[in-house]
């Protein structure tokens, strides 16, 4: 074998591996398209013995973030703009906590992950979306009742629906992953310090979420009156 052949062999092997990988991707894509769903594709990876643990994770989350925190906000007269921004975003909190599966042997692995392919993950993710939608309807109903005006009640929804469902989830996931890579490279905090890494990344996610909710609350407060004015104009023109 001459020198040129020896040099070209690794390149040829790499090209062959790439072609094989591309063929496998095409085959997998065709399989998914034929099934018309990715749900249950990796069901074999789900251990039924862990079902109580994952269920407990969902229950803990719902009790604390969906029930206790909003109730405490209302009872303590927190600014209604903050409440309006928080309640529809309960799914974002689930996204933050679900980083790396969560503590206690991945108790929140399937809590909220739209890319999850297991049945439990599908149910849990849709349950979080359902609670977020319930929060939206509750906010509109609560504001309408409180201010005796359907226009006032509806006006905030123009902002929190737009912002909540267009921006945050994927952005938070990307930034959390970036922070995890950064602290591993800069501080040497990796898999061996999984607990500390989780705490730092989730703390960053919560800070980011609080900032996001505050910005959304400011937007609601700043734009609510002009939106109410526009709604009244349209309403009056249809009388």
C-alpha positions in Angstrom: 0.0 0.0 0.0 1.5 3.3 -1.0 1.4 6.5 1.1 -1.5 8.1 -0.9 -3.8 5.1 -0.3 -3.0 5.2 3.4 -3.9 8.8 3.6 -7.1 8.4 1.6 -8.5 5.4 3.6 -9.7 7.4 6.6 -11.4 9.9 4.3 -13.1 7.1 2.4 -14.3 5.4 5.6 -15.7 8.7 6.9 -17.6 9.1 3.6 -19.0 5.6 3.8 -20.1 6.2 7.4 -21.8 9.4 6.4 -23.7 7.6 3.6 -24.8 4.9 6.0 -26.0 7.5 8.5 -27.9 9.3 5.8 -29.6 6.1 4.7 -30.6 5.3 8.2 -32.0 8.8 8.7 -34.1 8.4 5.5 -35.3 5.0 6.7 -36.3 6.4 10.1 -38.0 9.4 8.6 -40.0 7.1 6.3 -41.0 4.9 9.2 -42.2 7.9 11.2 -44.1 9.3 8.2 -45.8 5.9 7.7 -46.9 5.8 11.3 -48.0 9.4 11.2 -46.9 10.0 14.8 -43.8 9.8 16.9 -45.8 9.0 20.0 -44.7 5.8 21.6 -41.6 5.5 19.3 -39.3 5.0 22.3 -41.8 3.4 24.6 -39.4 0.6 25.2 -37.1 3.0 27.1 -39.8 3.8 29.6 -39.5 1.7 32.8 -43.0 1.0 34.3 -41.3 0.5 37.7 -40.6 4.3 37.6 -44.2 5.3 37.0 -45.0 6.1 40.6 -41.9 8.3 40.8 -42.8 10.2 37.6 -46.4 10.5 38.7 -45.3 11.9 42.1 -43.1 14.5 40.2 -46.2 15.7 38.3 -48.3 15.9 41.5 -45.6 17.8 43.4 -45.3 20.3 40.5 -49.1 20.8 40.2 -49.6 21.3 43.9 -46.8 23.9 44.3 -46.7 25.8 41.0 -50.3 25.5 39.7 -52.2 25.7 43.0 -50.2 27.1 45.9 -48.2 29.9 44.3 -51.2 31.5 42.3 -53.4 31.2 45.4 -50.8 32.8 47.6 -50.4 35.6 45.0 -54.1 36.4 45.0 -54.4 36.2 48.8 -51.5 38.5 49.3 -52.7 41.1 46.8 -49.7 40.7 44.4 -50.0 43.1 41.5 -52.6 41.7 39.1 -50.3 42.2 36.1 -47.7 39.9 37.8 -50.5 37.3 38.4 -51.7 37.7 34.8 -48.2 37.1 33.5 -47.5 34.1 35.9 -50.5 31.9 35.6 -50.5 31.3 31.8 -46.7 30.5 32.1 -46.9 27.5 34.5 -45.6 25.3 31.6 -42.4 27.4 31.6 -41.7 26.5 35.2 -42.0 22.9 34.2 -39.5 23.4 31.4 -37.0 24.9 33.9 -37.4 22.1 36.4 -37.2 19.4 33.8 -33.5 20.2 33.0 -31.5 16.9 32.9 -34.5 15.0 34.1 -34.6 16.7 37.5 -33.3 15.5 40.9 -34.1 12.2 42.7 -33.3 9.9 39.8 -34.9 12.1 37.1 -38.3 12.7 38.9 -39.2 15.4 36.3 -37.8 13.7 33.2 -41.2 13.5 31.6 -42.8 16.6 33.3 -42.9 18.9 30.3 -41.0 18.1 27.1 -42.9 18.6 23.8 -40.2 16.5 22.1 -40.9 13.5 24.4 -41.9 10.3 22.6 -43.4 8.3 25.4 -47.0 8.0 26.3 -46.4 9.3 29.9 -44.5 12.2 28.6 -47.2 13.0 26.1 -49.9 12.9 28.8 -47.8 15.0 31.2 -46.9 17.6 28.6 -50.5 18.0 27.5 -51.6 18.2 31.1 -49.2 21.2 31.6 -50.6 22.8 28.5 -54.1 22.2 29.8 -53.3 23.9 33.1 -51.8 26.9 31.2 -54.9 27.2 29.1 -57.1 26.9 32.2 -55.0 29.7 33.7 -55.7 31.9 30.7 -59.5 31.4 30.9 -59.4 31.9 34.7 -57.5 35.2 34.3 -60.0 36.5 31.8 -62.9 35.4 34.0 -61.4 36.8 37.2 -60.6 40.2 35.7 -64.0 40.4 34.1 -65.6 39.7 37.5 -63.3 41.9 39.4 -63.7 45.0 37.2 -67.3 44.3 36.1 -66.1 44.7 32.5 -65.6 42.0 29.8 -63.5 44.5 27.9 -61.1 45.0 30.9 -61.0 41.2 31.4 -60.2 40.4 27.8 -57.7 43.2 27.2 -54.8 41.6 29.1 -55.2 38.4 27.1 -54.0 40.2 23.9 -50.6 40.4 25.5 -50.1 37.3 27.7 -51.4 35.0 25.0 -49.2 36.5 22.4 -46.0 36.5 24.5 -46.6 33.2 26.3 -47.2 31.0 23.3 -44.7 32.5 20.9 -41.5 33.0 22.8 -40.2 31.4 26.0 -40.0 27.6 26.1 -37.4 26.7 23.6 -35.4 29.8 24.4 -35.1 28.7 28.0 -34.1 25.2 27.1 -31.3 26.5 24.8 -30.0 28.9 27.4 -30.1 26.3 30.1 -28.1 23.9 27.9 -25.6 26.7 27.2 -25.2 27.5 30.9 -24.6 23.8 31.6 -21.8 23.7 28.9 -20.3 26.9 30.2 -20.0 25.9 33.8 -18.6 22.5 32.7 -15.9 24.3 30.7 -15.2 27.2 33.0 -15.7 25.7 36.4 -15.3 22.0 35.8 -18.9 21.2 37.0 -20.0 18.2 35.0 -21.6 14.8 35.4 -19.7 14.1 38.5 -21.3 17.1 40.2 -24.8 16.5 38.7 -26.6 17.8 41.8 -24.7 21.1 41.9 -25.0 21.5 38.1 -28.7 21.0 38.3 -29.1 23.5 41.1 -27.1 26.2 39.2 -28.8 25.7 35.9 -32.3 25.6 37.4 -31.5 28.7 39.5 -30.5 30.4 36.2 -33.7 29.2 34.6 -35.8 30.6 37.4 -34.1 34.0 37.3 -34.6 34.1 33.6 -38.3 33.1 34.0 -38.9 35.7 36.7 -37.4 38.4 34.4 -39.5 37.2 31.6 -42.7 37.3 33.7 -41.8 40.8 35.0 -41.3 42.1 31.4 -44.6 40.6 30.4 -46.3 42.2 33.4 -44.8 45.6 32.4 -46.1 45.1 28.8 -49.6 44.2 30.1 -49.7 47.3 32.3 -48.4 49.6 29.5 -50.6 48.4 26.7 -53.8 47.5 28.5 -55.5 50.9 28.3 -54.8 51.3 24.5 -56.1 47.8 23.9 -59.3 48.5 25.9 -59.8 51.6 23.8 -59.5 49.7 20.6 -61.9 47.0 21.8 -64.5 49.7 22.7 -64.1 51.3 19.3 -64.7 48.0 17.5 -67.5 47.1 19.9 -69.3 50.5 19.4 -68.9 50.3 15.6 -70.7 46.9 15.6 -73.7 48.1 17.6 
